[in-house]
Amino acid sequence: MTIPAKTTFFSGLQQNLDQLREQGLYKPERVLASRQGAEVTSEDGRMLINMCANNYLGLSGQEWVAQASIEATEKYGYGLSSVRFICGTQTVHKQLEQAISKFLGTEDTILYAAAFDANGGVFEPLFDENDAIISDALNHASIIDGIRLCKAARFRYAHNDMADLEVQLQAAADKRHKVIVTDGVFSMDGTIAQLDKICDLADKYGALVMIDECHASGFMGATGRGTHEHHNVMGRIDIITGTLGKALGGAMGGFTSARKEVIDMLRQKSRPYLFSNTLAPSIAGASLAVLQKLSESTELRDRLHENTAFFRKEIERIGFTIKPGTHPVVPVMLFDAPVAQKFAARMYELGVLLSGFFYPVVPMGQARVRVQLSAAHTREQLETVLKAFEQAGRELGLLKN
Ligand SMILES: Cc1ncc(COP(=O)(O)O)c(C=O)c1O
């Protein structure tokens, strides 16, 4: 008797899931019973210091951000039951688009439900088979998916390698339009893209530059505008995508920001914009309040960078190896996958929430725990975390000192 295809479908899935578990690659969800923040409560009631959120400015659980979202809900309602162009645009969406443009130094901005959608919907309307997209090998999954949806020729340069970028620009010489695409900051290593050099190469070869600012908007650069401010190339970047789901409040939502004609074309042709519901007004209103606050003061951005510098210095002093840099993503290198898992589990027991990363998420032999600093962390919390690092590191024989 043959086994029905439906049965083999489900049993096949179960086998694959079992295999993921055996390989240690299965991703369980960590359930929090509290707001997001420097301290969180887990489902079982444990208080943990959180060192693995993208909550760079510490805004996700803040009362004033929640209040701004409540006020927007009271004024504009819960949702729109519509895509933007039919009857889903409110004044708050237009105000937020203007505020993002002003903050980033661009002409116009289009909102999406997520940065994943912004990246997914940016290439296909703007480039076709006559054009070339030249992409950093470690760009985010959403950029890779967006490029796949577009007919342009694809060129990939070795991660952060300017010599290879130039080789690829030369290889794409016969294409009509060329666009260089990079994450502004790469989230696994905290590596900051060399936008000054990228812009120079773009000028030399007549290419456009697009950056994904998910790990930069709100805190990179002297006033937190992003990697383009950090590298002093504001005005030289053609297209910026970013998220409202990390530093800029932490709920969800994304955007693309660029010249007027680019944004106008995306409003006509970008599929995640045309065929998906409007961003909830509560998020638009709270994001607007966040941008207003960040435009008034660099206090949160400054505190984040102070926390980062303190943590980077102290974790090395204790005897851990980190990837050098200045970004609040601090990869603490443990090299071995089971060690990274054991270490993260021990830190959890010691009251610190951390994520272990290993192959295939990072290259083989580069297993690590990734620490992410926040402006919300107090010095006392960071000292507690460092003590836990020292204890777990000593127990597992990981310290250099
Ligand atoms: C570099 C980068 N781009 C895009 C995204 C997607 O952002 P969102 O959560 O807004 O879809 C992320 C989030 O993980 C990211 O890290």
The ligand as a Gaussian input file, in Angstrom:
#p B3LYP/6-31G(d) Opt

LIG

0 1
 C       20.026000      44.817000       8.280000
 C       18.567000      44.532000       8.426000
 N       17.731000      44.839000       7.404000
 C       16.412000      44.604000       7.496000
 C       15.861000      44.039000       8.625000
 C       14.368000      43.823000       8.697000
 O       13.804000      44.762000       9.554000
 P       12.264000      44.659000       9.999000
 O       12.272000      43.932000      11.296000
 O       11.784000      46.057000      10.100000
 O       11.556000      43.899000       8.919000
 C       16.675000      43.698000       9.702000
 C       16.098000      43.072000      10.913000
 O       16.525000      42.070000      11.391000
 C       18.069000      43.944000       9.605000
 O       18.883000      43.616000      10.601000

